[in-house]
Structure formats: structure tokens, C-alpha cells
Amino acid sequence: MGTRERLGALVVALGIGLSCIPASAGPVEAEAGAVRAYFFGDSLMGGTGASPHRPVMARIAAARLGWDVEVDAWGGTGYTTRGARPPYIDRLRAPGALPGTYDVVLVEGGTNDARSAGNPQAVREAVEEVVAEVRRRQPQAQIVLMGAYDPPAFGAVSPGRTVVDGVVEEVAEDEGLPFFSPLSGGWAEDQPASFLHPDRLHPTDSGYAVMGARLTAELAALELRAVERP
């Protein structure tokens, strides 16, 4: 399933626990001057494995950073991969994508593109096309690339995901963009069995809490700010 949700910065101010917010929760107005961000990605960003299904990582980051975050996430999709929706570039060009003006656009992905690892040039071109589209549509925004995920603590790391993750990092370096990766960053390493959903890929609620804390730390380190808007 896919996720489109807007998460407001006032979650923390109101003292509402993340686990208490229903997946259907509507927009919450962020504080004046808050960073407005668009988190785009696959099932990891959408929260597959959480119960109930909800974008846990994005909720945690929005609350801890005080950001106004909108999530656009569909399982099975990637830079070169079609799932319940088309690949990333087609999703971005579809009506309703990037509907506002954002300070930050975070593109998470690569996990589902392992089958394309044998053609890294095709992956590179797909990532570059996505970056170019976001820049065209959101010239004021800081673009951040978040790489692939694989739970190494529970089995061998996928060679294909490692290749794709490296390609995304190379594009980020060439384009002068911030990059971080759950895979190369070891976000799932040394975690208990309770970290992983029975599907052996997605995190559980407690696993997403770990991932959300890491996501928050990575974004906080970038010291991103809201742009001036009329």
C-alpha cells in the first residue's frame, strides 16, 4: 500500500505520543518558520511492518526536528522499479506529486532496485533524472538522498542493494547533495530480533523507532533551515 500523509511539528508541543496518532490523522499546522519537507520513498518510508501501518520514521523526525513533513511513499517502487505505482520519476511527474513549496525534499530509496545492480549506469541515470526533476520543480529546496536499507544483522547483506546504494551515493557526491544510508550506515546492526518484522525485511514498531532516531540525527546534523517565503 502507499502512504500520503502530512505530519505537523505540533505533535511534540501537544504531548501526543507517536504511537497514539492514527494513520488517518490529518494535517497539523506547524509553527511559523518551521522547515517544510517532502519525504519521498518506498515502503520503508511508508512504514510497512508497523502496526498499524503508518510512516513511523517520518513521524519521529517531524516531531523531534519540529518540521512540517509531508510523506509520499509507495511500497515496491524504486528508481528503476515498479511496484503498486510506477518508478520514482513517473511518480514525481504524476498529478499530485510535490504539490507545495518545500524547504527540503528527501528522496529515500534503492532497496527495491537490487535487480538493476547489473546495470549500474541505468541506475545512475534514473537517480540523476529524479534529482533533475526535483530541482526543476523545487529550485529553492535542499535535496537530500537517503540510500538503501538491508537488515545485515539477520542474514547476508544483498550485494545488489550494496551496488545500488553506492550508485546513489556517487550521484549525491557528483551533484553536491547530502547523502546517508541505512545500509552503509549500519542502522540495523546489533539490533535484537524484535527489530525485524516477520517478513524478514521491514522493521517492527520498535525497529522503526531506531530508524527514526537515526534519521532524525542525520537530518539534524545537516542543519537545514526554512527558506524565506512571501
Number of C-alpha atoms within 10 A of each C-alpha: 15 22 24 17 23 23 27 23 26 18 22 16 11 8 8 12 11 14 14 7 14 11 16 11 11 12 14 14 14 20 14 7 14 19 22 25 25 27 24 26 26 29 26 26 26 27 27 27 23 20 12 14 17 26 27 29 23 27 27 25 25 27 22 17 17 22 26 27 28 26 22 25 27 28 21 21 25 29 30 21 19 18 14 11 18 18 20 26 20 14 21 18 14 11 9 10 14 20 10 12 17 23 22 23 24 21 25 27 27 32 26 23 23 23 13 19 19 12 12 17 12 15 26 20 15 19 25 19 15 21 21 15 15 21 15 10 16 18 14 15 21 20 25 21 22 25 26 28 27 24 22 17 17 17 9 9 14 15 11 19 23 20 21 28 27 19 22 28 22 15 19 22 12 10 13 11 15 17 21 20 24 20 22 15 13 15 22 23 15 11 15 12 14 12 25 22 17 12 10 14 17 21 25 22 24 16 23 27 18 19 23 23 15 20 21 19 14 17 17 13 8 10 7 12 15 17 17 8 7 3
